[in-house]
């Protein structure tokens, strides 16, 4: 038979976990940043699709899907990743004056 030691609450010291927090600004906690592409009235589907392929480095089918979502819903998240990568993607999309926003 196994013995179980039961202590009263008076004898137990409350222990709080110690967290080692790194304050480096480059920490990515897994949430990532997102690039949102907004609809406009002056770019053709082909222009948007071609620029998405360059910016996001995705297939034609994926870029067409993004373009259609932007057209129907008014916006779409077209990229998720590190802030630095989102800035690059946004910059490429904005080369042809597409409207983007980075959400962190």
C-alpha positions in Angstrom: 0.0 0.0 0.0 1.3 3.4 -1.0 1.5 6.1 1.6 0.2 9.6 0.8 1.6 12.6 2.7 -1.1 15.2 3.2 0.0 18.6 4.5 -2.1 21.3 5.7 -2.4 24.5 3.7 -0.4 26.3 6.4 2.7 24.4 5.7 2.7 24.8 1.9 4.4 27.8 0.5 2.8 29.1 -2.6 5.2 28.8 -5.5 4.9 30.9 -8.6 6.4 29.8 -11.8 9.5 31.7 -12.9 9.3 32.9 -16.5 12.4 33.7 -18.4 11.3 36.3 -20.7 13.5 37.4 -23.6 12.8 41.1 -24.4 14.4 41.0 -27.9 12.1 42.8 -30.3 12.5 40.1 -33.0 10.7 37.4 -31.1 7.9 35.9 -33.1 5.3 34.3 -30.8 3.6 32.5 -33.7 0.9 35.0 -34.5 2.7 36.6 -37.4 1.7 39.7 -39.3 -0.7 39.7 -42.2 -0.9 41.6 -45.5 -4.4 42.7 -46.4 -5.1 43.6 -50.1 -8.0 45.9 -50.7 -10.3 46.1 -53.8 -10.1 49.0 -56.2 -11.8 50.1 -59.4 -8.8 50.7 -61.6 -6.7 47.5 -61.7 -7.7 44.5 -63.9 -7.8 41.0 -62.6 -4.7 40.2 -64.7 -2.7 43.0 -63.2 -3.6 42.0 -59.6 -3.0 38.3 -60.3 0.4 38.9 -61.9 1.5 41.2 -59.1 0.3 38.7 -56.4 2.4 36.0 -58.1 5.5 38.2 -57.9 4.8 39.4 -54.4 3.6 36.2 -52.7 5.4 33.8 -55.0 2.3 31.7 -55.3 0.7 29.8 -58.2 -1.5 31.4 -60.8 -4.5 29.5 -59.3 -3.8 30.8 -55.8 -3.3 34.4 -57.0 -6.6 34.2 -59.0 -8.3 32.9 -55.8 -7.0 35.9 -53.8 -8.0 38.3 -56.6 -11.5 36.9 -56.7 -11.8 37.1 -52.9 -10.7 40.7 -53.0 -13.2 41.5 -55.7 -16.1 39.8 -53.9 -15.4 40.7 -50.3 -13.6 44.0 -50.8 -10.4 42.7 -49.1 -8.4 39.5 -48.5 -5.4 38.4 -46.4 -2.9 37.5 -49.0 0.1 36.8 -46.9 0.9 35.8 -43.3 4.4 35.8 -41.9 7.2 37.8 -40.2 6.8 41.5 -40.3 9.9 42.0 -42.5 8.4 39.5 -45.0 5.0 41.3 -44.9 6.8 44.6 -45.6 8.4 43.1 -48.6 5.1 41.6 -49.9 3.3 44.9 -49.3 6.0 46.9 -51.1 5.8 44.7 -54.2 2.0 44.9 -54.3 2.2 48.7 -54.0 4.6 49.0 -56.9 1.5 49.1 -59.1 -0.5 51.2 -56.6 -2.5 48.4 -55.1 -3.8 49.4 -51.7 -2.5 47.2 -48.8 -2.4 47.2 -45.0 -0.1 45.2 -42.7 -1.8 44.0 -39.5 0.5 42.9 -36.6 
